[in-house]
């Protein structure tokens, strides 16, 4: 009997035990895909007859799949004699198989062909749609079956982040792995990381630290937002109940292709301008936006004396503040 000795970064230790969902997210260079590739080869070697499917949202060719990575792991672990590699699949010990599929190509009927598989590994899972995830989860239903996911976070609203990080289903083991957790982080990537940190701070957190996309490169105010974040000027601030609120509005149209209608609710406190609330919508009539203000407790306040209106027209959040005489 052969024994595989696979060096594993400590960050992935929680993922070595069986679980319905085993997940790893984070930035570049963390070794997430390499960990799952080695884990899949190890599982197929140890549990004869294992059938696994490697999933991506879109996979037009096998060049877009994890097949090459798995082949390299089979070779590196010295178990090539136990696996048979074909152009479209990999046969594993005990008549098992590893196949590669794109979820965009499946319907609720065609995906039933995966019901007998014990492992589904979703790589680049940030691209997986909510539809695909809802189809895949009940399909991988064999006793003791597992779903694995590895991804670089993109948006909180992405299906994989919403399910595993926001809703946190029972039976999920989720780790956050980044470049500093990789004991084999190569020098060439360290140089690239430092370059991005120096030249492209707007995108550094997303690429290397596993943060969500905050601003597109070249977007208005992206540089200033990054600077404010680095200086600790972005966080939760409290409103002063004795001071007025002001609503700044960027007016958009009501058509389907119109620009967004946005509202910033701010407050002057000393030398600071505190942004307390934000709203954005597109393609809605004016009454829709006004209703947002009202439903959140904002009311337009005017003093009784008409001569004072030009200097004292502002918003108050009536559910929190009392009007001052």
C-alpha positions as CSV (number, residue, x, y, z in Angstrom):
1,X,0.0,0.0,0.0
2,X,1.4,3.4,-1.0
3,X,1.2,6.4,1.3
4,X,0.9,9.9,-0.1
5,X,2.7,12.6,1.8
6,X,1.3,15.9,0.8
7,X,2.6,19.1,2.5
8,X,-0.4,21.3,3.3
9,X,-0.6,24.9,4.4
10,X,-2.0,25.2,7.9
11,X,-4.8,27.5,6.7
12,X,-6.3,24.5,4.9
13,X,-6.2,22.2,7.8
14,X,-10.0,22.6,8.6
15,X,-10.7,21.4,5.1
16,X,-9.0,18.0,5.5
17,X,-12.1,16.6,7.4
18,X,-15.2,15.4,5.6
19,X,-18.0,18.0,5.3
20,X,-21.0,18.6,3.0
21,X,-19.4,21.9,1.9
22,X,-15.6,22.5,1.9
23,X,-14.8,26.0,0.7
24,X,-11.8,28.4,0.4
25,X,-11.9,32.0,-0.8
26,X,-9.3,34.7,-0.9
27,X,-6.8,36.5,-3.2
28,X,-4.2,35.4,-5.7
29,X,-1.3,33.2,-4.7
30,X,-3.0,31.5,-1.7
31,X,-2.8,28.0,-3.3
32,X,-6.6,27.4,-3.1
33,X,-6.9,25.6,-6.4
34,X,-3.7,23.6,-5.8
35,X,-5.0,22.5,-2.5
36,X,-8.3,21.2,-3.9
37,X,-6.5,19.6,-6.9
38,X,-4.2,17.6,-4.5
39,X,-7.2,16.8,-2.3
40,X,-9.1,15.4,-5.2
41,X,-6.2,13.2,-6.4
42,X,-5.7,12.0,-2.8
43,X,-9.4,11.2,-2.4
44,X,-9.6,9.3,-5.6
45,X,-6.4,7.3,-4.7
46,X,-7.7,6.5,-1.2
47,X,-11.3,5.8,-1.9
48,X,-11.5,3.6,-4.9
49,X,-14.3,4.2,-7.3
50,X,-14.7,7.8,-6.5
51,X,-16.6,9.8,-9.2
52,X,-16.0,13.5,-9.3
53,X,-17.1,16.4,-11.5
54,X,-15.1,19.6,-11.8
55,X,-17.5,22.5,-12.4
56,X,-17.2,26.0,-13.8
57,X,-19.9,28.3,-14.8
58,X,-18.7,28.6,-18.4
59,X,-16.5,26.0,-20.1
60,X,-16.3,26.0,-23.8
61,X,-13.2,23.9,-24.0
62,X,-11.2,21.8,-21.6
63,X,-8.5,24.4,-21.7
64,X,-10.9,26.5,-19.5
65,X,-11.2,23.6,-17.0
66,X,-9.2,22.3,-14.0
67,X,-8.0,19.3,-16.0
68,X,-4.5,20.4,-16.6
69,X,-4.0,21.2,-12.9
70,X,-5.2,17.8,-11.9
71,X,-3.0,16.1,-14.4
72,X,0.0,18.0,-13.0
73,X,-0.9,16.9,-9.4
74,X,-1.2,13.3,-10.5
75,X,2.3,13.5,-11.9
76,X,3.8,15.4,-9.0
77,X,2.4,12.9,-6.5
78,X,3.8,10.0,-8.4
79,X,0.5,8.1,-8.9
80,X,0.3,8.3,-12.6
81,X,0.2,4.5,-12.9
82,X,-3.1,4.4,-11.1
83,X,-4.9,7.0,-13.3
84,X,-5.7,6.9,-17.0
85,X,-5.8,10.3,-18.7
86,X,-8.0,10.8,-21.7
87,X,-8.8,13.9,-23.8
88,X,-12.1,14.5,-22.0
89,X,-11.8,12.7,-18.7
90,X,-9.6,11.1,-16.2
91,X,-10.2,7.5,-15.0
92,X,-9.4,6.9,-11.4
93,X,-8.6,3.8,-9.4
94,X,-11.5,1.3,-8.9
95,X,-13.4,2.4,-12.1
96,X,-14.0,5.9,-10.9
97,X,-13.8,9.0,-13.1
98,X,-13.2,12.7,-13.0
99,X,-15.1,14.7,-15.6
100,X,-15.3,18.4,-16.4
101,X,-18.5,20.4,-17.1
102,X,-19.7,23.9,-17.6
103,X,-23.0,24.7,-15.8
104,X,-24.2,27.0,-18.5
105,X,-24.6,24.0,-20.7
106,X,-27.0,22.2,-18.3
107,X,-30.7,22.3,-17.8
108,X,-32.7,20.9,-14.9
109,X,-33.0,17.7,-16.9
110,X,-29.5,17.2,-18.3
111,X,-27.9,17.9,-14.9
112,X,-29.5,14.7,-13.5
113,X,-26.7,12.8,-15.2
114,X,-24.5,14.0,-12.2
115,X,-26.7,12.5,-9.5
116,X,-24.4,9.6,-8.8
117,X,-21.2,11.7,-8.3
118,X,-19.7,11.9,-4.9
119,X,-17.7,15.1,-5.3
120,X,-18.4,18.3,-7.2
121,X,-15.5,20.9,-7.2
122,X,-16.5,24.4,-8.3
123,X,-13.3,26.3,-9.2
124,X,-13.6,30.1,-9.9
125,X,-16.9,29.8,-8.1
126,X,-17.3,33.6,-8.1
127,X,-18.7,33.2,-11.6
128,X,-21.3,30.6,-10.7
129,X,-24.8,32.0,-11.1
130,X,-27.6,31.5,-8.5
131,X,-29.4,29.4,-11.0
132,X,-26.4,27.0,-11.4
133,X,-25.9,26.7,-7.7
134,X,-29.6,25.9,-7.1
135,X,-29.4,23.2,-9.8
136,X,-26.1,21.7,-8.6
137,X,-26.8,21.4,-4.8
138,X,-29.7,19.0,-4.9
139,X,-28.2,17.1,-7.8
140,X,-25.1,16.0,-5.9
141,X,-27.1,13.8,-3.5
142,X,-25.3,10.5,-3.0
143,X,-24.8,9.5,0.5
144,X,-21.7,11.3,1.9
145,X,-21.4,13.4,-1.2
146,X,-19.6,16.8,-1.0
147,X,-19.5,20.1,-2.8
148,X,-16.1,21.9,-2.8
149,X,-15.7,25.6,-3.9
150,X,-12.7,27.8,-4.4
151,X,-12.9,31.4,-5.5
152,X,-11.6,34.9,-5.5
153,X,-14.4,37.1,-4.1
154,X,-15.9,39.7,-6.5
155,X,-19.1,41.0,-5.1
156,X,-21.2,40.3,-1.9
157,X,-24.2,39.6,-4.2
158,X,-22.5,36.8,-6.1
159,X,-24.3,33.5,-5.5
160,X,-21.3,31.7,-3.8
161,X,-20.7,34.6,-1.4
162,X,-24.3,35.0,-0.6
163,X,-24.7,31.3,0.1
164,X,-21.5,30.4,2.0
165,X,-20.5,33.7,3.6
166,X,-23.8,35.5,4.2
167,X,-26.3,32.7,4.8
168,X,-23.7,30.2,6.2
169,X,-25.5,26.9,5.6
170,X,-25.1,24.1,8.2
171,X,-22.3,21.6,7.2
172,X,-20.1,24.2,5.6
173,X,-16.4,24.6,6.4
174,X,-15.2,27.9,4.9
175,X,-11.6,29.3,5.2
176,X,-10.2,32.6,4.0
177,X,-6.8,32.0,2.5
178,X,-4.5,34.7,1.1
179,X,-0.9,35.0,-0.1
180,X,0.6,35.3,3.4
181,X,-0.9,31.9,4.3
182,X,1.0,30.2,1.5
183,X,4.4,28.9,2.8
184,X,5.5,28.3,-0.8
185,X,4.5,31.8,-2.1
186,X,7.0,32.3,-5.0
187,X,9.3,35.3,-5.3
188,X,7.9,36.2,-8.7
189,X,4.4,36.6,-7.2
190,X,5.8,38.6,-4.3
191,X,7.3,41.0,-6.8
192,X,4.0,41.3,-8.6
193,X,2.1,41.8,-5.4
194,X,4.4,44.7,-4.4
195,X,4.0,46.2,-7.8
196,X,0.3,46.2,-7.5
197,X,0.5,47.6,-4.0
198,X,2.7,50.5,-5.2
199,X,1.2,51.3,-8.6
200,X,-2.4,50.0,-8.4
201,X,-3.6,50.5,-4.8
202,X,-7.2,50.7,-6.1
203,X,-7.3,47.1,-7.1
204,X,-4.7,45.6,-4.7
205,X,-7.2,44.6,-1.9
206,X,-9.4,42.7,-4.4
207,X,-6.6,40.9,-6.2
208,X,-4.3,40.0,-3.3
209,X,-6.3,40.2,-0.1
210,X,-9.5,38.6,-1.2
211,X,-11.6,41.8,-0.8
212,X,-14.6,42.6,-2.9
213,X,-14.3,44.9,-5.9
214,X,-14.6,48.4,-4.5
215,X,-14.1,50.6,-7.5
216,X,-13.2,50.0,-11.1
217,X,-9.8,51.2,-12.2
218,X,-10.2,54.7,-13.7
219,X,-13.6,55.3,-12.1
220,X,-14.3,58.7,-10.6
221,X,-13.0,59.1,-7.1
222,X,-11.3,55.7,-7.1
223,X,-8.0,57.1,-6.0
224,X,-9.5,59.3,-3.4
225,X,-11.5,56.4,-1.9
226,X,-8.4,54.3,-1.7
227,X,-6.5,57.1,0.0
228,X,-9.4,57.6,2.5
229,X,-9.5,53.9,3.2
230,X,-5.7,53.8,3.8
231,X,-6.0,56.7,6.2
232,X,-8.8,55.1,8.2
233,X,-11.4,57.6,7.2
234,X,-14.0,55.1,6.1
235,X,-16.1,53.4,8.8
236,X,-19.3,53.7,10.7
237,X,-20.0,57.2,12.0
238,X,-22.8,58.4,14.2
239,X,-25.2,61.3,13.4
240,X,-25.5,64.3,15.7
241,X,-29.2,64.6,16.6
242,X,-28.8,68.3,17.1
243,X,-27.6,69.0,13.6
244,X,-29.6,69.0,10.3
245,X,-29.2,66.3,7.6
246,X,-28.7,67.3,4.0
247,X,-29.7,65.3,1.0
248,X,-27.5,65.7,-2.2
249,X,-29.2,64.4,-5.3
250,X,-27.7,63.4,-8.7
251,X,-30.8,63.4,-10.8
252,X,-31.2,60.6,-13.4
253,X,-34.0,59.9,-15.8
254,X,-36.9,57.5,-15.6
255,X,-36.3,55.6,-18.8
256,X,-34.9,52.0,-19.0
257,X,-31.5,53.3,-20.2
258,X,-31.4,56.4,-18.0
259,X,-28.5,57.2,-15.7
260,X,-28.9,56.2,-12.0
261,X,-30.7,58.6,-9.6
262,X,-28.6,58.8,-6.5
263,X,-29.0,60.4,-3.1
264,X,-26.3,61.0,-0.5
265,X,-27.5,61.9,3.0
266,X,-24.8,63.9,4.8
267,X,-24.2,66.0,7.9
268,X,-21.7,68.7,8.7
269,X,-20.0,68.1,12.0
270,X,-17.2,70.6,12.7
271,X,-14.8,70.3,9.9
272,X,-16.1,66.9,8.8
273,X,-18.6,66.0,6.2
274,X,-20.1,62.7,7.4
275,X,-21.9,60.6,4.7
276,X,-24.6,58.7,6.6
277,X,-26.7,57.1,4.0
278,X,-26.7,56.4,0.2
279,X,-29.4,55.4,-2.3
280,X,-29.2,54.5,-5.9
281,X,-31.9,53.4,-8.4
282,X,-32.3,53.5,-12.2
283,X,-35.4,53.7,-14.4
284,X,-37.8,54.8,-11.7
285,X,-40.1,57.8,-11.5
286,X,-39.5,60.7,-9.0
287,X,-42.1,59.4,-6.6
288,X,-40.2,56.2,-6.2
289,X,-37.1,58.0,-4.9
290,X,-39.1,60.3,-2.7
291,X,-40.8,57.3,-1.2
292,X,-37.3,55.9,-0.2
293,X,-36.6,59.1,1.7
294,X,-40.0,58.9,3.5
295,X,-39.8,55.2,4.2
296,X,-36.4,55.7,5.9
297,X,-37.7,58.4,8.1
298,X,-36.5,61.5,6.2
299,X,-38.8,64.6,6.1
300,X,-38.2,68.0,4.6
301,X,-38.1,70.5,7.4
302,X,-38.9,74.2,7.1
303,X,-39.1,76.8,9.9
304,X,-42.4,78.6,10.2
305,X,-41.0,82.0,9.1
306,X,-40.9,82.1,5.2
307,X,-38.0,84.6,5.3
308,X,-35.8,81.9,6.9
309,X,-36.5,79.2,4.2
310,X,-33.5,79.9,1.9
311,X,-31.0,79.3,4.7
312,X,-32.8,76.6,6.7
313,X,-34.3,74.2,4.2
314,X,-33.0,70.8,5.1
315,X,-33.9,67.2,5.9
316,X,-34.4,65.7,9.3
317,X,-34.8,62.0,10.2
318,X,-38.0,62.2,12.2
319,X,-37.9,58.7,13.5
320,X,-34.7,59.6,15.4
321,X,-34.7,63.4,15.9
322,X,-37.1,66.0,17.3
323,X,-37.6,69.3,15.6
324,X,-36.0,72.2,17.4
325,X,-37.9,75.4,18.0
